[in-house]
């Protein structure tokens, strides 16, 4: 196991010495105080769920429009026929086209974008890209709103801070929810919006405890574990 640096260890010690229940606002206050990297770190959230992702009816996946976005410039590719390409360009899509981009992805493995939006009528072409895009989580999906005829709205939502998330094989949700440079209020509001959507998506087949733990961290910092019970109670 790699040895942690002095700065990390000092922050970890400070966090470990905290006493009492840590709610969202307290955790964000600590996070802001301990974010001291020389770049604008991302703020990440990890939520351990009591689901078994091997069963399709317990796969937690969804989207949420973060009130203050993620602080990251999102590069959007839209694959659509000519009738929809102008709409996508006007809405702010970074790359717009169809056959040329399909070929570029398929033959050259090009993936210099963050979100792919496609119209339903071109999914037969897009489906060929599963081998390249699937492992990177870039395949468009109707459930995440990235397969739609309303490409303008989809592009604007993604650019404004709409994110897609899904539970991994260990039952953990991981997502970026902002930047360390955000105000405490902005990070709190993004955190609460994310958690409310996770709670709303609880599968009916999930038994027992649904949310086991909630942790937030910065890119270079240790995790800050929130008091699960008090946080969930505050969101109801």
N, C-alpha and C positions, 0 to 999 in steps of 0.2 A: 504493500500500500504506500502511495506517494506521501512524503512528509509535507504537512501543511506549513505555510509561511508564518512568520511571527505575527503579522497583521491579522491573518485569519484566526490564529490561536487566541489572540487578545480579544477579538470580537466574540469568538465562541465562548470564552470564559465569562465575558460580560453577559451574554445571553443566558448561559447556564445558571448564573447567580440571580436571575430575576425570580421573584417570588409572587405567588398568587395567580389568579386566572388572567390570561392574556387574551384580550379581545382584539378585534380588528384594529381599532384606533391605537391601542397600546403597542401592538406589534408593528404597525406602520411607523409610529413615532420612533421606535428602536431601530427599525430598518433604515429610516432616514438618517439617524445619528451615526450609524455604523457603515453607511455607504461612502467609502473614501477612495475608491479607485480613481485613476486618472482619466477615465472615460465615463460616459453616461451609461451606467449599468442598467440592464433590464431588470424588471421586477417580475419574478416568476411565482406561480402558485402550484402546489401539488396537493391533490386530494385523493386519499386512499379510500376506495369504496368497497362495500361488502357485496360485490357482485362477481359472478363467474363469467368472464367475457367469452368463454368457450361456447356458451349458449347464446344463440342469436337474440333471444328475448331478454337477455341481460346486458346486451351491448349498449352502453351509454354513449351516445353521440349527439351533438347538437351545435347550435350557433348562438352567439350572443353579441349584441351591439354594445360594446363597452362605451360608457358615457363620454370618456375622454380619450378613446382610442388606445393604441399600444405605444405610440410615440415612434413607431417604425414606419418608414416609407415603404408601402406595399406595392410591389410590381404586379400588375394584373395583365394576364393574357386572355383575350376573348377569341374563341373559335366559333365562327358563324358564317353563314352565307352573306353575299354582298348586301342583301336587303337590310341586314342588321348591323353591318360593319360601321356605317356612318354614325349610327346611334351609339355604338360602343366607344368610338373615338371621341365624340362630343362629350361623353360622360366621364372621360378621363382615363380610359384604358391605355396602358403603356404599349401593348402589342395587340394588333388586330389583324386577323386573316383566317385562312383555313388550310388549304392543301399545302402551301409553302411551309407553314409552321408544323403541320402534321409530319411532313417529310423531314424537317429539320430535327424534330424531336425523335422520330423513329430511326433515322439513319445516323444522326450525329450525337444523340443523347442530350440535346440542348434542354436545359431546365433553369435558365436564368430568369425565373419569375417566381412569385410567391403564391399566387392564386390563379387557377384556370377556371374560366367561366365559359360554358358552351350552351348552345341552343339545342333543344331535343332533336331537331331534324338532322344534326350532324354527329350524333352520338355513335352512329355506325362507324364513322371514320375515327372518332376519338377513342373508341373502344380498342382499337389496334395499339394504342399507346400504353396500355395497362402495364406491360412488362417494365417500361421505363418510369412511368409516373406513379404506379401503385406503391412500390417500396418507399417512395419519397413523400407519400401522402398528398399527391398533387392531382389525383383523378377527381374530376367534378362529380358531384352527387346531388340528386334532387333534394335529399334531406337537409343538405347544408345550403341550399339555395343557389348552388353554382351550376345547375342545369335548369335553364329558364329561358323563356322567350323575352322576358323583360330585362334585357341585358343592361340597360341604362341604370335602372334601379339597383341591380345587383352590383354593378361596378361602384356606384356611389356609396352603397352600404359598406363594401369592403374597404374602400378608401377612407371612410369615416371611422372605421374601427371595428367592424363586424369580424369576429373570429370564429373559426371552426375548431371544435375539440372532440376528442374521442378517447375512451378508456383504453389503456394498453393491455397486454396479455396478463399483467400482474394486478389488474384492477385499479390502476392509478391514472388519474387525469393530470396532465401537465400542460401548462399554458403560460405564455407571457401576458401580463396584464398591465404593463406600463413601463415607465422609466424612473430611475432614481431621482431625476430632476423634476418629476411631477410634484405637486404639492401633496401634503398629507391627505387633504380632503379628496383630491383626485384619485389617489391610490385606493383610499377607503371605498369610494363610490364604485370604482372598477371592480374591486374585490367582492363587494357585496352583490353587484350585478351578476358576476360570474357564478357565485355560490347560489344565488336565488334560482338561476337557470338550471344548475346541477340538481338542486332539490326538486325542481319541477319535473325533471326528466326521470325521476326514480321509477324503475321498472316495477310493474305490479307483481312480478314473479320474484323480486328481490326480498328475501326474508331476513329477519333480524336487523342488526344495526346497518344502516345504509352508508353513513359517513363515518369512517373510523378515525381519520385524522386530517388536519388541514395545516399546511406549512407554507410560509412565504419566505422568499429569499431574494437577494440580488445576485447578479452573475458571479461575483467573486466572493460572496459572503456565505456564512453558514445559514442553515434553515432556522426559522423562528416558528415553533409549533404553537398554534393557537389553541385556546381552550375550546374544544369541540362543542360542549354542551351550551356554554354561554353564547357562543357565536351563532349556533343554529337557532337558539331561542330568540335572539335579537332579530333574526331574519323572518320570523313567522308573523 
